[in-house]
Amino acid sequence: MLRGSVRWIDERLGLGPTLRTAMRYVFPDHWSFMLGEIALYAFIVLVGTGVFMTFYYVPTDAVTTYRGAYEPLAGLIASENFISTVRLSFDVPGGLLMRQTHHWAANVFIVAIIVHLARVVYTGAFRKPREINYFIGVSMLGLGLFDAFTGYMLPDDLLSGMGLIIAYAVGLGIPLVGEDLMFLAFDGPFPGSDALWNRLEVTHVLLVPMILAALIGLHLWIIARQHHTQFSSGSDEEARAKSEKQLVGSPMWPAYALRSLGLMGLVVGFLFLLGGLVQINPVWLWGPYEPYLASNGAQPDWYLGWLIGALRLMPAFEPQIGDLTVVPNAFWGGALFPVVVFAVFYLLPVIDKRFFGDGRKHNVLDRPRDNPRRTAFLTAFFFWIWLTFVAGATDQVFLRMRIPYEAQVWFFRFVAVLGPFAVYFIVRRWAEELRERDVHPLRGWNGRLVRRDPVMGGFVTLDGGQDGAVVPEEDVAAHEPDVAGSREERATAAPPGPDGA
């Protein structure tokens, strides 16, 4: 059937050679190359569930009354944004499943991109000639975060309303242009006009997804054009040089295609399982946004935690000229901090070339231990981001553990300054030691291997079983006792029982 379909297409479009080349394309077998595909399949689920919800969501703050199936909110007067979201959750068949699956897919999409990006930077996959594709990946992460935030705003519930006013305050803090920019975006001062919701929906549903889809297509085309990177087939220079010129892996059809389809089924099934069984963002519990109902314990979605943490850790610093505040405090943590983070990501190829690597072309990936300084720098950088992420939960820690809020803030400020330096030196030394010993602490068994003698009952250390050395399988096999023979010897040597047996 497949050959017939290919022949039919080839006779009409002459695509036979192209399809044959595509079917023979080689993909590396290492599991880490599948991380990007998880993000791709989560994006497909996002698009499908998003289209479904678009049919029922109403982007307007016009006031209406809820008369649906959810009794606790019966008769509630709120904006159409919130009421249509509640209707979608309780009155549309399958609506809650689609909405929660969409939310879970957004989380998995962002997590998969972050983990995939970490794999790329730690292994040096961003080096020449793949810098352009790396920039595309970083851009997709930024767009994904922005699109998730715009979707988070749409229900107009208590949490999203608080997030919206924080974003408005951060935008106002941008020097020179902040006030005009927010006025244009909100169509007036906060909370803006009804046009804001149409702009948010168009941005979330149409503009950003179209850009993401185009970038994904371009990303995949560049990969096919340049071919995948791969890990070296050995640790010596000869094996590395051979791997630079020859890609080893599985062809597109049937090996990789079937494997990829299986992964897609797992991702889609897992997301719908989460959407059906695990509650997320229950807006009917938060209620519609009202300024007087805002509470200190409210938290945004996790992917915004690093920005909330940066806002809390920034000291009270506002440059002033007379009575004029030049840069409001919200700018430093809410706008400058993410700009610095993404600037480091975009400049990483230049930083690596200048301080950690070289300007040559690379088709073979590094193990993190192969470049200890790069690994240490990246780990310190990620630790810095993670620390601000954890600092975003200081209010929750206070509410649950009664640790003073101010003490937490000062602790995180102190660690944010000194912690990355400590992490750098610790990780660098660890990577250098692993490179020198060339062992894999988390792969297989490393250490002293012993066997029990079935005849005498004692323990013997196998040859080569020194600390930190992997015992070859043949050595283990050579020391395997002949269990059957040992039993025969014991039976011969044992005294007869009472019945003469």
KOLTI-973788 format. One line per 10 residues: their letters; for each residue x, y, z of C-alpha. Coordinates in nm, 2 decimals. Layout:
N
a) X:Y:Z  ...
***
This chain:
501
mlrgsvrwid) 0.00:0.00:0.00  0.28:0.24:0.09  0.47:0.17:-0.23  0.15:0.22:-0.43  0.09:0.55:-0.27  0.44:0.66:-0.33  0.43:0.55:-0.69  0.10:0.74:-0.74  0.25:1.06:-0.60  0.57:1.02:-0.80
erlglgptlr) 0.38:0.97:-1.13  0.20:1.30:-1.08  0.45:1.52:-0.90  0.78:1.36:-0.96  0.86:1.35:-0.59  1.01:0.99:-0.59  1.37:1.09:-0.54  1.28:1.34:-0.27  1.07:1.09:-0.08  1.34:0.82:-0.11
tamryvfpdh) 1.60:1.07:0.03  1.36:1.16:0.31  1.30:0.79:0.40  1.67:0.73:0.42  1.75:1.02:0.64  1.94:0.90:0.94  1.84:1.00:1.30  2.07:0.95:1.60  1.95:0.68:1.84  2.03:0.87:2.17
wsfmlgeial) 1.72:0.92:2.38  1.79:1.29:2.44  1.71:1.38:2.07  1.35:1.29:2.14  1.30:1.58:2.39  1.23:1.83:2.10  0.97:1.60:1.97  0.78:1.60:2.30  0.76:1.98:2.26  0.64:1.93:1.90
yafivlvgtg) 0.36:1.69:2.00  0.25:1.91:2.29  0.23:2.20:2.05  0.00:1.99:1.82  -0.23:1.92:2.12  -0.23:2.29:2.21  -0.34:2.38:1.86  -0.62:2.12:1.85  -0.76:2.19:2.20  -0.72:2.56:2.14
vfmtfyyvpt) -0.93:2.55:1.83  -1.20:2.37:2.02  -1.21:2.63:2.30  -1.21:2.92:2.05  -1.57:2.82:1.95  -1.70:2.88:2.31  -1.48:3.15:2.46  -1.62:3.51:2.44  -1.35:3.78:2.45  -1.54:4.07:2.61
davttyrgay) -1.57:4.22:2.95  -1.94:4.29:2.90  -2.13:4.20:3.21  -2.36:3.89:3.20  -2.53:3.65:3.44  -2.43:3.28:3.48  -2.72:3.04:3.45  -2.54:2.72:3.39  -2.51:2.38:3.56  -2.26:2.48:3.83
eplagliase) -2.49:2.56:4.12  -2.24:2.75:4.35  -2.21:3.02:4.08  -2.57:3.03:3.98  -2.68:3.39:3.93  -2.33:3.53:3.94  -2.29:3.86:3.76  -1.94:3.88:3.60  -1.77:3.95:3.27  -1.84:3.74:2.97
nfistvrlsf) -1.47:3.63:2.97  -1.52:3.46:3.30  -1.87:3.33:3.24  -1.79:3.18:2.91  -1.49:3.00:3.06  -1.71:2.86:3.34  -1.97:2.75:3.07  -1.69:2.58:2.87  -1.59:2.39:3.19  -1.94:2.27:3.30
dvpggllmrq) -2.19:2.31:3.02  -2.00:2.21:2.71  -1.96:1.83:2.66  -1.59:1.76:2.69  -1.52:2.12:2.75  -1.34:2.07:3.09  -1.13:1.79:2.94  -1.02:2.01:2.65  -0.95:2.31:2.87  -0.75:2.12:3.13
thhwaanvfi) -0.56:1.92:2.86  -0.48:2.25:2.69  -0.34:2.39:3.02  -0.13:2.07:3.08  -0.01:2.07:2.72  0.12:2.43:2.77  0.31:2.33:3.08  0.46:2.02:2.90  0.55:2.23:2.60  0.75:2.48:2.80
vaiivhlarv) 0.92:2.21:3.01  1.02:2.02:2.70  1.17:2.32:2.54  1.36:2.41:2.86  1.50:2.06:2.90  1.58:2.04:2.53  1.75:2.37:2.54  1.96:2.25:2.84  2.07:1.95:2.64  2.17:2.17:2.35
vytgafrkpr) 2.38:2.41:2.56  2.54:2.15:2.78  2.65:1.94:2.48  2.76:2.23:2.27  2.50:2.17:2.00  2.47:2.55:1.95  2.82:2.59:1.80  2.91:2.65:1.44  2.74:2.59:1.20  2.41:2.55:1.40
einyfigvsm) 2.39:2.90:1.56  2.09:3.00:1.36  1.89:2.70:1.46  1.99:2.76:1.82  1.86:3.12:1.80  1.53:2.99:1.66  1.50:2.75:1.96  1.57:3.03:2.21  1.31:3.25:2.03  1.05:2.97:2.05
lglglfdaft) 1.11:2.95:2.43  1.05:3.32:2.46  0.74:3.31:2.24  0.61:3.01:2.43  0.63:3.19:2.76  0.46:3.50:2.62  0.18:3.30:2.46  0.12:3.10:2.78  0.10:3.43:2.97  -0.16:3.58:2.73
gymlpddlls) -0.36:3.26:2.76  -0.34:3.28:3.13  -0.50:3.63:3.12  -0.80:3.54:2.91  -1.04:3.39:3.17  -1.05:3.72:3.37  -1.05:3.53:3.70  -0.90:3.65:4.02  -0.55:3.51:3.95  -0.53:3.62:3.59
gmgliiayav) -0.65:3.97:3.68  -0.37:4.00:3.94  -0.12:3.88:3.68  -0.25:4.14:3.43  -0.21:4.43:3.67  0.14:4.32:3.76  0.23:4.31:3.39  0.08:4.65:3.35  0.29:4.79:3.64  0.61:4.63:3.49
glgiplvged) 0.53:4.78:3.15  0.48:5.12:3.30  0.82:5.09:3.45  1.00:5.08:3.11  1.19:5.41:3.09  1.06:5.67:2.84  0.82:5.46:2.65  0.65:5.25:2.92  0.34:5.47:2.98  0.26:5.52:2.61
lmflafdgpf) 0.32:5.15:2.54  0.08:5.03:2.80  -0.18:5.29:2.70  -0.17:5.16:2.34  -0.18:4.79:2.46  -0.47:4.84:2.70  -0.65:5.10:2.50  -0.64:5.33:2.80  -0.54:5.32:3.16  -0.58:5.00:3.36
pgsdalwnrl) -0.80:4.80:3.33  -0.83:4.92:2.97  -1.12:4.90:2.73  -1.31:4.60:2.58  -1.06:4.60:2.29  -0.79:4.46:2.52  -0.96:4.12:2.53  -0.99:4.10:2.16  -0.62:4.18:2.13  -0.52:3.92:2.38
evthvllvpm) -0.73:3.65:2.21  -0.59:3.73:1.86  -0.24:3.74:2.00  -0.28:3.41:2.19  -0.48:3.22:1.93  -0.35:3.35:1.60  -0.04:3.56:1.59  0.20:3.38:1.83  0.09:3.03:1.73  0.14:3.12:1.36
ilaaliglhl) 0.49:3.25:1.44  0.57:2.94:1.64  0.45:2.71:1.37  0.67:2.89:1.11  0.97:2.87:1.34  0.91:2.50:1.41  0.90:2.43:1.03  1.21:2.64:0.98  1.38:2.47:1.27  1.31:2.12:1.13
wiiarqhhtq) 1.41:2.22:0.78  1.75:2.35:0.90  1.80:2.03:1.09  1.74:1.82:0.78  1.96:2.05:0.58  2.25:2.04:0.82  2.19:1.69:0.96  2.18:1.61:1.33  2.47:1.63:1.57  2.56:1.31:1.75
fssgsdeear) 2.77:1.19:2.04  3.11:1.04:1.96  3.13:0.66:1.91  3.43:0.65:2.14  3.64:0.86:2.38  3.95:0.87:2.17  4.04:1.13:1.91  4.02:0.88:1.62  3.66:0.78:1.70  3.57:1.15:1.75
aksekqlvgs) 3.72:1.24:1.41  3.52:0.96:1.24  3.20:1.07:1.41  3.25:1.42:1.27  3.22:1.29:0.92  2.98:0.99:0.95  2.63:1.00:1.11  2.53:0.68:1.27  2.17:0.60:1.36  1.84:0.48:1.23
pmwpayalrs) 1.67:0.56:0.90  1.35:0.76:0.88  1.15:0.46:0.76  1.06:0.23:0.93  1.27:0.25:1.24  1.26:0.62:1.34  0.91:0.69:1.20  0.75:0.41:1.41  0.94:0.51:1.72  0.83:0.87:1.67
lglmglvvgf) 0.47:0.78:1.62  0.48:0.57:1.93  0.62:0.87:2.13  0.35:1.09:1.98  0.08:0.85:2.10  0.23:0.84:2.45  0.25:1.22:2.47  -0.10:1.28:2.35  -0.24:1.00:2.56  -0.06:1.13:2.87
lfllgglvqi) -0.18:1.48:2.82  -0.54:1.38:2.78  -0.50:1.15:3.09  -0.38:1.45:3.29  -0.66:1.67:3.15  -0.92:1.41:3.25  -0.78:1.31:3.60  -0.58:1.60:3.74  -0.75:1.93:3.81  -0.56:2.25:3.70
npvwlwgpye) -0.66:2.62:3.72  -1.01:2.58:3.86  -1.12:2.93:3.78  -1.47:2.86:3.94  -1.29:2.85:4.27  -1.10:3.17:4.23  -1.40:3.37:4.11  -1.40:3.67:3.87  -1.13:3.94:3.91  -1.22:4.21:4.17
pylasngaqp) -0.94:4.44:4.30  -1.06:4.43:4.65  -1.04:4.04:4.66  -0.67:4.02:4.58  -0.48:3.81:4.83  -0.11:3.79:4.91  -0.11:3.41:4.88  -0.20:3.41:4.51  0.06:3.26:4.28  0.09:3.28:3.90
dwylgwliga) 0.16:2.98:3.69  0.50:2.82:3.76  0.67:2.95:3.44  0.62:3.31:3.57  0.77:3.22:3.91  1.12:3.34:3.82  0.99:3.69:3.73  0.79:3.71:4.05  1.10:3.61:4.24  1.31:3.88:4.07
lrlmpafepq) 1.05:4.14:4.16  1.07:4.04:4.52  1.45:4.02:4.54  1.52:4.36:4.38  1.61:4.62:4.65  1.42:4.94:4.67  1.62:5.12:4.41  1.45:5.40:4.20  1.68:5.66:4.04  1.53:6.00:4.07
igdltvvpna) 1.59:6.35:3.94  1.42:6.59:4.17  1.06:6.47:4.20  1.09:6.27:3.88  1.13:5.89:3.91  1.35:5.79:3.61  1.33:5.41:3.64  1.05:5.26:3.87  1.15:4.97:4.08  0.93:4.72:3.89
fwggalfpvv) 1.15:4.76:3.58  1.46:4.59:3.73  1.31:4.26:3.82  1.01:4.24:3.58  1.17:4.37:3.26  1.55:4.40:3.29  1.60:4.06:3.45  1.43:3.85:3.17  1.61:4.06:2.91  1.95:3.98:3.07
vfavfyllpv) 1.86:3.61:3.09  1.76:3.59:2.72  2.06:3.81:2.62  2.29:3.55:2.78  2.12:3.27:2.58  2.15:3.46:2.25  2.51:3.55:2.32  2.61:3.20:2.43  2.77:3.11:2.09  2.99:3.42:2.11
idkrffgdgr) 3.07:3.36:2.48  3.16:3.00:2.42  3.38:3.08:2.12  3.56:3.35:2.32  3.61:3.17:2.65  3.53:2.80:2.63  3.57:2.67:2.28  3.69:2.75:1.93  3.55:2.87:1.59  3.56:2.54:1.41
khnvldrprd) 3.26:2.35:1.28  3.14:2.08:1.51  2.91:1.78:1.43  3.00:1.58:1.74  2.86:1.68:2.07  3.06:1.72:2.39  2.97:1.54:2.71  2.93:1.80:2.99  3.26:1.67:3.14  3.45:1.73:2.82
nprrtaflta) 3.43:2.11:2.87  3.43:2.17:3.25  3.44:2.55:3.23  3.13:2.57:3.00  2.95:2.32:3.21  3.03:2.51:3.53  2.93:2.85:3.37  2.59:2.71:3.25  2.52:2.54:3.59  2.59:2.86:3.78
fffwiwltfv) 2.37:3.05:3.53  2.08:2.81:3.57  2.13:2.81:3.95  2.09:3.19:3.94  1.76:3.16:3.75  1.64:2.87:3.97  1.71:3.07:4.28  1.49:3.36:4.17  1.23:3.10:4.08  1.23:2.96:4.43
agatdqvflr) 1.23:3.32:4.57  0.89:3.36:4.40  0.74:3.13:4.67  0.86:3.33:4.97  0.50:3.44:5.07  0.39:3.07:5.05  0.68:2.97:5.27  0.58:3.24:5.52  0.21:3.13:5.53  0.29:2.76:5.57
mripyeaqvw) 0.62:2.76:5.77  0.61:3.10:5.94  0.96:3.18:5.83  0.98:3.57:5.83  0.93:3.71:5.48  1.21:3.97:5.52  1.46:3.71:5.64  1.39:3.50:5.33  1.43:3.79:5.10  1.77:3.88:5.25
ffrfvavlgp) 1.88:3.52:5.24  1.80:3.48:4.87  1.97:3.81:4.79  2.28:3.69:4.96  2.28:3.36:4.79  2.20:3.52:4.45  2.52:3.71:4.47  2.76:3.45:4.61  2.59:3.12:4.52  2.67:3.12:4.14
favyfivrrw) 3.04:3.16:4.22  3.04:2.86:4.46  2.84:2.65:4.21  3.09:2.74:3.93  3.39:2.61:4.12  3.23:2.30:4.26  3.08:2.19:3.92  3.41:2.27:3.74  3.61:2.06:3.98  3.36:1.78:3.96
aeelrerdvh) 3.36:1.78:3.57  3.74:1.79:3.56  3.76:1.49:3.79  3.50:1.29:3.58  3.70:1.38:3.26  4.02:1.26:3.41  3.88:0.93:3.54  3.64:0.88:3.24  3.39:0.69:3.45  3.01:0.71:3.45
plrgwngrlv) 2.89:0.73:3.81  2.52:0.69:3.71  2.57:0.43:3.44  2.62:0.07:3.53  2.82:-0.03:3.84  3.14:0.13:3.96  3.31:0.02:4.28  3.43:-0.30:4.45  3.25:-0.61:4.32  3.23:-0.92:4.54
rrdpvmggfv) 3.09:-1.27:4.51  2.98:-1.51:4.78  3.15:-1.85:4.77  2.86:-2.10:4.77  3.08:-2.38:4.92  3.27:-2.20:5.20  3.02:-1.91:5.25  3.28:-1.64:5.24  3.31:-1.34:5.01  3.58:-1.29:4.74
tldggqdgav) 3.67:-0.97:4.56  3.68:-1.01:4.18  3.99:-0.91:3.99  3.97:-0.55:3.86  3.70:-0.46:4.11  3.88:-0.16:4.25  3.70:0.15:4.35  3.59:0.36:4.06  3.68:0.09:3.80  3.41:-0.10:3.60
vpeedvaahe) 3.46:-0.47:3.60  3.45:-0.62:3.25  3.17:-0.87:3.19  3.41:-1.14:3.10  3.58:-1.10:3.44  3.25:-1.14:3.61  3.17:-1.45:3.40  3.51:-1.60:3.48  3.44:-1.57:3.85  3.08:-1.70:3.84
pdvagsreer) 3.07:-2.02:4.05  2.96:-2.35:3.91  2.65:-2.37:4.12  2.55:-2.72:4.01  2.90:-2.85:4.07  2.92:-2.70:4.41  2.59:-2.87:4.51  2.73:-3.20:4.40  3.04:-3.15:4.61  2.83:-3.06:4.91
ataappgpdg) 2.60:-3.36:4.86  2.90:-3.59:4.84  3.07:-3.44:5.15  2.75:-3.43:5.36  2.70:-3.71:5.62  2.41:-3.95:5.55  2.08:-3.88:5.72  1.89:-4.11:5.96  1.72:-4.29:5.68  2.05:-4.35:5.50
a) 1.96:-4.09:5.23
***
